[in-house]
C-alpha cells in the first residue's frame, strides 16, 4: 500500500495589532494626494487637449488644485485627530 503524504501542521493565526490612528491618518492623506492630485492632472490634461493644445499650464494648474485640496483635507483630518 502506498503511504499517504503527510499534511503540514496548521500554525495558529498570527494576532496582529490594529494600526494606530496616526498610521491610518497618514494612509488616508497619501491616498487623498494620489487621487485628488491625479484627478486634477487628468482634468487639466483634458482641458489642454481640447482647449489649449500647445500649452501645458492647465495640467500643472489642475495638479496644484488637486494637491491643494488634498493638503486641506489632511490638515483638517490631523487637527481633528489631535
C-alpha positions in Angstrom: 0.0 0.0 0.0 1.3 3.4 -0.9 1.7 5.7 2.1 -0.3 8.9 2.2 1.5 12.2 2.1 1.8 13.9 5.4 -0.2 17.1 5.8 1.7 20.1 7.2 0.8 21.2 10.6 -1.5 24.2 10.8 0.0 27.1 12.5 -2.2 29.3 14.7 -3.2 32.6 13.1 -0.8 35.4 14.0 -2.5 38.1 16.0 -1.7 41.5 14.6 -2.1 44.7 16.3 -4.6 47.2 14.9 -2.9 50.1 13.1 -2.7 53.2 15.1 -4.8 56.2 14.3 -1.8 58.1 13.2 -0.9 55.4 10.6 -4.5 55.4 9.3 -4.4 59.2 9.0 -1.2 59.1 7.1 -2.6 56.4 4.8 -5.7 58.4 4.1 -3.7 61.5 3.4 -1.4 59.7 0.9 -4.5 58.2 -0.8 -6.0 61.7 -1.0 -2.9 63.2 -2.6 -2.8 60.5 -5.2 -6.5 60.6 -6.0 -7.1 64.3 -5.9 -3.8 65.2 -7.5 -4.2 62.6 -10.2 -7.8 63.7 -10.9 -6.7 67.3 -11.2 -3.9 66.3 -13.6 -6.4 64.3 -15.7 -8.9 67.1 -15.8 -6.0 69.6 -16.7 -4.9 67.1 -19.4 -8.4 67.0 -21.0 -8.6 70.8 -20.9 -5.2 71.0 -22.5 -6.2 68.5 -25.2 -9.4 70.3 -26.2 -8.8 74.0 -25.4 -5.1 75.0 -25.3 -3.2 72.5 -27.5 0.4 73.7 -27.3 0.3 74.7 -23.6 0.6 72.5 -20.6 -0.3 75.0 -17.9 -3.8 73.6 -17.3 -2.3 70.2 -16.4 0.0 71.8 -13.8 -2.7 74.0 -12.5 -5.1 71.0 -12.1 -2.4 69.1 -10.3 -1.8 72.1 -8.0 -5.5 72.4 -7.2 -5.8 68.7 -6.6 -2.8 68.6 -4.2 -4.1 71.8 -2.5 -7.4 70.2 -1.8 -5.7 67.1 -0.5 -3.5 69.2 1.7 -6.5 71.0 3.1 -8.3 67.7 3.8 -5.2 66.3 5.5 -4.8 69.3 7.7 -8.4 69.1 8.8 -8.0 65.4 9.5 -4.8 66.0 11.6 -6.5 68.8 13.6 -9.5 66.5 14.3 -7.3 63.6 15.5 -5.2 65.7 17.9 
